Amino acid sequence: MAKWTPKHEAPEPLEGPVVATITGGTILWFVLFLVQVPFYGWFDDHGHLWWLWTCLAGAGLGLIGIWYVRGRDAALKKAAAEAEQQPSATTE
C-alpha cells in the first residue's frame, strides 16, 4: 500500500476570537453543571452521575484553556509589535 502524500501545501491556520470562544465554552460547561446540580439524586439513582462530573471537568479544563489562550494571544501580539518595531532590512 502506498503512503498518501499531500499534493498541495496546507493552508494557513485561521485566527479568530480564540479567547472569546474558549471563554464561551467554559461558561457553557459551568452553566450545564449548575443546571444539573438540583437533579443530583436522579442522576445518582439512574447511573448517570458522570454527566454532572463531565460538565464540571469541562468547566475546569476550560479555565486552564482560558489561561493558555490568553498567554498565547499576548505572546502573538508581543511578537507582532516587536516585528513592527524592527527596521526593515532593504537592499539598495
PyMOL commands that set and color helices and strands:
alter all, ss='L'
color gray80, all
select helices_A, chain A and resi 18-45+49-85
alter helices_A, ss='H'
color red, helices_A
deselect
rebuild
show_as cartoon
